[in-house]
């Protein structure tokens, strides 16, 4: 029999305003059986298409790390391959959670690993938004939450950043005082800017009962600022999300995790019986566990990024270009009068793949900070294509 969303999940979704006819569309978020196949691939899904194209000599467009996993992670992953005949040779998932506990100071039952962070982000939207309780997000920011909400039929409010590029939490609350989910990305993608913990805590204190605040800290290791882990323990309605796709160099290995109250984890797992969180590839799990506690190597990689970023910012300053102040591995460059898509095409002629723009800022491009060599190649290409 074709598997569909579990009855418990369907009952919950209907109680929040979704109809039986909506179930097929909702199922696509989790790739559940023929229900998903019958509706087709969601508009926000990549479908496995590389972005940017892998043919470029210099790839600084997708916020990937310029190198692979940290050495302890590589060794752990290689050692795990020989045990690939077992679903769980020992307790690899538990070992990962214990590593998170040691680093973040949260209880065991407050941690759930996932294959990257896209899945739990979309799950949070489905779990807490509905046709009557929408999503509030910044503009610009990482768009997956907004695209998922639109796909499932939940209202979306996009609120411009403040003048110093923080999430405007008071404006976000005012935009929808009854939202189901408020999404905070800090450091923000694409700006690399920080929203202070006190701003986030204000939103938690003033938001409506029953709604959630999701704090996406994908880039926090590049920033070295205070993190929101304690909020996941202190508050019942907060989810803190991390990924290993950035400083840990594991984008292709697909690992991430959330920290939140156990009831929230159970709610987010109900759509597939916990399979996505409970059946992770062992090499990825082992790599993440070994990498998470490698504090010295993490600091060294952060310093490498800062050196390459500093070199790039100095070059951009010499060229008179305007940039957004950044705390992460990305730089937003304002080309003023030239559309960002045209500048991106010009860099492509030099085999340098830079990032895209956001609709609210059509003349601003996101540049990923890669290796020093990557950024030197970027500077050479910039001098060839930028004549203003």
N, C-alpha and C positions, 0 to 999 in steps of 0.2 A: 504494500500500500504506500502511496506517495506521502512522504512526511510533510506536515504543515506546521504552523506555529502551534505550540502546546495550548491546550484548552485554557490553562491558567493564564497564559499570556493573552490569549484572545479575550478572555473575560475582563482582564484588567484594561486592555485597550478599548473595549466597548464601553466600559464604565467611565472612561475619560473622553468619550465623544466620538470615537472612531466607529464606523459601520462595518458590517461583515464584508461589504464590497471593498473596504480599504485594506483588508488583510493581505491580499496578494501584493499590493504595493509595499506594505510594511515588511512583508517577508523578504523582499529583495534586498533590504538592508543587511540581512543575515544570510542571504543565499540559500534559503530554505526550499528545497525540493522543486517540484514542477510549478508551484505557485510563483516562485521567483522567475523561473524560466519563461513562464507564459506572459509575464509582463515585460520582460527584457531588462537589459542592464540599466541601472539608474544613471541619470544624466551626469551625476558627479563622479562616477566611478572611472578609473583610468583604463580599465580593460587590459592592463599590462603593457601599455604603450610607453616606451621610455621618454622621460622628460627631464633634461633635454636629450636630444638625439645623441647616442653614444659615439658618433663619428667625429665629434668635435675634438680638437687637440686639447683645448682648455675648457673644462666643464665647471662653470661657476654659476649655474642657474637654478639649481634645485635644493640648495641648502644642505647638500650632502657634505660629509667630512671628506677631506682631501686624501685620507689614508684609511686603512682597514682597522679592524679591532685591535685593542691593546694586547700586548704580547701574552699576558696571563689568560686572556679570553681566547686567543688563538690556540694556545696549548690545550686549554680545557676542552674546546670544541673538537680538536683533533683526537684527543683521547676518548671522547664520548662516541665517536663514530664507530669504534669497534664494539660498542655495546648497543648498536642500533637495532639488534634483533629483539630487544626488550622494549615494551611500552614504558616501563619505569624500572630501570635496573636497581635503583635504590630509592631515594626520595628527592629527585632533582628539583621538582617543583617546590617542595618544602625547603630545600636548601636555598633556593632563590629567595623565597619569602623571608627566611632568616637573615639573609644578607641585606635585604631592604630594611628589616627591623634594626639591624646593627647600625646602618648608615643614617636612617631617617628617624629612628626613635618612635616607631609606631607599633601597635600590637600585631600579632600574627594574623588575627582574623580581620584586620583592616587592610590587607594587601591582596590584590588579585593581579597576576600576570596576564598579558594578552599578546597576540601577534602584532606588535606595533601599537600605535595609539589611535589609528583611524577607526578601528572597530569599536573600542570603548567610547570614543567621542560620538560616533553615530548612534550607539546604543543609548548613551545618555540622553540624546535628543528624543529618541523614540520612547524612552522610559519616563521622561518627565515633561515632555511637550505634548500638545494635543491640538485639535481644532479650536479649542477655547483658551488654552494656555500656551503661549508661543515662546519663541526664543528671542533673547536680546543679545546682540553681539556688537563689537566695535567695527569701525570702518575707517581705514582698512585693517583687516586682520586675516588670519587663516580662515578660509571660506567653507571648509567641510561641514561645520556645524550648520551654517546657514543653508547650504545646498541640501543637506539631509532634511532639514526642517521643511524646506519648500517641497521636496520630493514627497514627503509623507503628508503634506497638507497642513502643517502648523504655521501660524503667522510668524513673520520675522521682522524685527526692528533693528536697523543698523544705525549706530550712533557714532558720529565723527569723534576722533580722538581729541584730547585737549590740545591747547597750543604747544605744550611741551611733550605731546605725543603719548600721554598716559590714557588709559581707559577712563572715560568720564563717567564714573560710577553713579553720580547723582542724576546725570542726564539719562543714563541707561535705565535707572529705576523709573524715572518720569516717563520714559518712552513707552513702557508697559508695566504698570504697577501690579499686574497680576500674571506676569510671565511664569512659565513652568521652569525655564532654565536661563540663567545668566552666564554667558561664556566670557572668561577672562584669559587672555593669552599673554603671559609675561615671563621672559622678554617676549614682546609682541612680534609676530611674524606678519608683515614684512619689515617693520621699522627697527626691531632690535631694542626697543625701549622698555623700561620697567614701569609697572604699576605698583606703587608701594603697598606693603601688606596692610597698612592702616586704612588705605582706600578700600581694599578688598574686605576687610573686617567691617567697615562701615556698611558696605552693601549687604553683607551677611546679616548684620543687625537690623537693617531697615527693609529688607525684601519681604514679600508676602509669605505667609505660612504655607508650607507644602511645596514651595519652589526650591530649586537647587542652584548652587553656585559651583561652576566647574572651573578650576584653575589649571590651565594647561602650561606646564613648566618644561616644555620640550628643550628649550635652549638655556636652562638655568645654569648648567655647568660652565657655559661660556661666560656667564655674567658674574658669578661669584657673589651674589647678593643673598640676603635672607630668604628662605623658602617657606612655603605654606604648609609643609607637612603636618605641623601641629594642629592646623585647622581641621584636618581630617579626623582627628581624635576629639578635639574640643567641641566641634559642632556636628549635629546630626545631618545637616543638609549641605555638605561640602564634599566635592570630589576633587582630588588633586591627581593630575595625570602626568606621567613621564614617558619618555621614549629613549631607546638606545640607538636611534637612527642618526643622531647628531654627533656630539663629541665622542661617543663610543665607536663610531665608524661601522655601525651594524645595520645600515638602511636595508640592505638586501637580505639580512637574516631575520628581520621582522620580530622585534621584541619591544615590549613596553609594559607598563603596569599602572594601576590606579591605587590610590589610598583613600579609603572612605569607610564609613560605618558598615558593619556586616550586613545589615538589612538592605543597604543600597547595592552591595555586591550581589546579593541574592536576587534582587529585583532586576538587575542588569543581565544576570545569567539565565533568567527564566525562558528566554526566547529560543535557546538551543540546548537547554539542559546543562550548561556549563562547558560544552565541548570546546569552544574557542579558547577558553581560559585554561581548561584542564588537559588538553591534548596538544601541547606545544612541541615543536621539533626539539629533541634533546640537545643537539649541538648548539642551537641558539640559546637554549636555557642555560647550558653550562657556560657558554661564552659570556652571557650577561652576568651570571653569578660571580664569576672570577673577575670581571671587569669592574663591577660596581664598587668593590672595596680597594681598588688600586689607586688610592688617593694621590700618591706622588706622580704617577703617570698621567692621571687626569689633569693635575696642575701643570705638568710639562706641556701637555697638548694645548691647554688653554693659553699658555705663554706663547707657543708657536703661532696660534691664531692671532693673538694680540700684536705680535711683531709684524705679521703679514698685513694685518688690518692697519696698523700705524703707517707702514710703508705706503699703502694704497691711499689712505686719507691725506698723507703729505703730498702725493702726486696729484690728487684731485684738487687740493687747495692751490697748488701751483697753476693748475689749469683754470682756476676761477670757478669751479663747479660747486653748486650748493648741495649739501648732504644733510640727512637727518642724523642727529647725534645717536650713536648706537652702543649698546652694551653686549651685543652678540655677534655671531659670525655672518653678518649681513650688513649691507650698506645700501641705503636708498638715495639715488642720485637724481636730482631734478635737472632735466635737459631744457627746461623753460619753454622754448617755442617749438621744440621738435617732439613729435609723438614718440613715446617709448618704444612702440613696436617697430618704428623705422630705425631707431638706434640699435635695437636688438638685431635687426636684419643686417645692418652695417657691420656689426661685430661678427656676425656669422660668416661674412666674407673673409674674415681673418682667422677663421676656425676657432673663435672664442665664443662660447655659448653663455650669454649672460641671462639673468632672470627676466621675468615679465613685469607688467605694471598691474595696477588695480584700477577699476573703473573710476573711483573717486579721484585718483591722481593719474591721469592719462599720460603725463609727460615725465613720470618718475619711474625709474627702473630699479629693481632689486638685484643687487650683486652679491653673490655668496663669496665669503672670504675663504679662499682655498689655501694651498701651500704658498710659500714665498715665490716659488717658480711660477705658479698659476697667476699670482698677482703681478709679477713682472711681465708676464705675457699679456695680461690685461692692460697694463700701462702702455706697453708698446703698441697694442692694437688701438687703444684710446687715442694716442698721438697721431695715428694714421686716419682714423675715421671721424675724429671730432675737430672741426675747423672753426668753431664759433669762438 
